[in-house]
């Protein structure tokens, strides 16, 4: 095990290079990679240190049970899906879910999007068989293309620059939408997309929106100056992604001119995945020296010792809001596995934010060969997550959802039931299946009910 004290003293943005680095692409030309990374290191930051510090403060509230975290967005962003409409529609769903959670539970919601940087994906195997030909696996558009040819799957470092520019465009739109009037609470009805509004979930949301309108009119009638309340007219919206491509994250790391601390300016929050969370590995080493809030995915193979080592490496000073543990255990395992982890972390005094990822532990192949997830399994894992916290007297801090604003048919079930025969109708993800807008809204109501109790 790496000593936290020695690690902090020796840390620099390149120190990860001295350790084993899993899940890195087989770049054909390292000289070209070095040139791309050098270019990226000269480009402006995508986010700023002060924004990351504000997110740490918001997550600290969640660690105390004073807020609830909603992490949501695409499984993997696509170079083919960059438009104002797609970004706006995804944001609409997240804002709707946040309104439902806040209105239903009375708890403020910390909104963190898997957006503006979620381009890289870990793979179980470095290659796959397509029509009897072995080709490299698809690792996300920041590395290669999903087309099933050797040429398309060859890692191309220039894609890192394209990912940077798409992230900048996405962030620009997100800031405009969240600060420029679109996220104004008086616009709550406009977030309901037409194909959602006609559903049972959409009608239920419209009832909530009408109640919010009535409450705003009441406050205005009482003489309250609503125009002076900034929180009614704009929202704080942060971004996050898995820190998988280490060279890219190193190139985006900057020294803060105010504090002298290092921040990864590719996103407000970064996490390590269940495949890359080794305490003595390169990914944890990189995150250990950053002052962004950081997270770690915890799968069913993680022992209490593994989790405690991660806590010591990533949050040795036990700073509230610094570390988020995102559990992805599966509906069948969560109530048996999670209590042991909750107890061990609480006993060690780590003020982590516990977030439930109910997506990745519940993926399977349909009879037709499509990756999918059942809405009921997603909900069951969240229910088990809340039950485990209730039993241990700890705080459920949030949920981590893969979703889209599009009317896709990728996950089974929900109130407007998607059947196995429907999967081929609108299955557009480049990687894992996502909840559609109706399913996401349905899930938000179920989580709000759990929060109330």
Secondary structure, 3 states (H helix, E strand, C coil): CCCHHHHHHHCCCCHHHHCCCCCCCCCCCHHHHHHHHHHHHHCCCCCCHHHHHHHHHHHHHHHCCCEEEEEEECCCCCHHHCCHHHHHHHHHHHHHHHHHHHHHHCCEEEEEEECCCCCCCCCCCCEEEECCEEEECCCCCCCCCCCCCHHHHCCCCHHHHHHHHHHHHHHHHHHHHHHCCCCCHHHHHHHCCHHHHCCHHHHHHHHHHHHHHHHHHHHHHCCCCHHHCHHHCCCCEEEEEECCCHHHHHHCEEECCCCCCEEECCCCEEEECCCCCCCCCHHHHHHHHCCCEEEEEEECCCCHHHHHHHHHHHCCCCCCCCEEEEEECCCCCHHHHHHHHHHHHHHCCCCCEEEECCCHHHEEECCCCCEEEEHHHHHHHHHHHHHHHHHHCCCEEEEEEEECCCCCCCCEECCCCECHHHCCCCCCCCCCCCECHHHHHHHHHHHHHHHHC
